[in-house]
Amino acid sequence: MTHTRLASAIGIAAFAAAGLGAAATITACGSSAQAPAAAATPGGAAHSYYRSMMGRLYSGSSGMMGGTSSRGWMMGDTGYRWMMGGLDAPAWMHGSALPRYMMGTSRDPGKVMGALFANSPGARVSPAQAARLGSQVPAGATASTAQHRITFSGMTVRLTVLGSPAGGPDETFRVAGMVNPTIVVKANAHVSIEVINADPDTSHGLVVTASQGTSSWMPMATARPAFPGSSVWFLGNPTAAGMHAATLSFTASTPGTYRYLCPVPGHAQKGMTGTFTVSSA
């Protein structure tokens, strides 16, 4: 079995489950999506939602929820915490080995998750709103098409990022009318990023990370958030109600060069990534 097919199998199984956790976060928090790890407290409403959806999807199947301890961990507290962005994933989730029971499909995980969460609750914006927000230069920012860069001069940063909108290259972000531009903010700036999934048939998300997740087919397993609150894993397909949106809110506390990327399996590899710079100047 090829690497791509194996990764797709994990995308449908593990990452579809992770998206369930993200949907629960949006349900509980409205338009303000917190870091997945921050919401990964077993026993709450989000945990109940996760267990219910996981059980409905996988119970009694030959896939993940077969009743064995190796599969059943995903229904437990450890599996839930990791699916919500925690750090305690088993070794095979980082690519060292793949359990045989995770195999068996070659469907596109992004399309699976996009359809699965198309009707999930959460904030929505209209296509017209999304197009306007994705083309305008944010307040307090200077946009340079020559440098392919957006630079914020103040300590409050607000911007909108569209995931794979119409009229641009597939599997890319659009910010201020540019594709995957470098975003520059000052150290300790408070950053709010509204992420909108403008793709008609595929899930997208966004994470600001210090890792080199662009080289991984499964960035959710490797591209951990650089700052608390700097990630939303998955947003479903648009519907008649609008395009799914979530707002990341975090403090860019440490100067350095980071990446923003889509955590859906395969998307960062295809080019859905850009540079996020925290400047000390």
Sequence and secondary structure as in RCSB ss.txt:
>XXXX:A:sequence
MTHTRLASAIGIAAFAAAGLGAAATITACGSSAQAPAAAATPGGAAHSYYRSMMGRLYSGSSGMMGGTSSRGWMM
GDTGYRWMMGGLDAPAWMHGSALPRYMMGTSRDPGKVMGALFANSPGARVSPAQAARLGSQVPAGATASTAQHRI
TFSGMTVRLTVLGSPAGGPDETFRVAGMVNPTIVVKANAHVSIEVINADPDTSHGLVVTASQGTSSWMPMATARP
AFPGSSVWFLGNPTAAGMHAATLSFTASTPGTYRYLCPVPGHAQKGMTGTFTVSSA
>XXXX:A:secstr
  HHHHHHHHIIIIIHHHHHHHHHHHHHHTTB   GGGG  TTSHHHHHHHHHHHHHHTTSSSS SSSHHHHGGG
SHHHHHHHTT S   GGGGTS   GGG S    HHHHHHHHTTT  SEEE HHHHHHHHHS  TTEEEETTTTEE
EE SSEEEEEEEES TTS SS EEETTEES EEEEETTEEEEEEEEE  SSS EEEEEESS GGG S GGGT  B
SSTT EEEEE   BTTBEEEEEEEEEE S EEEEEE  STTTTTTT EEEEEEE  
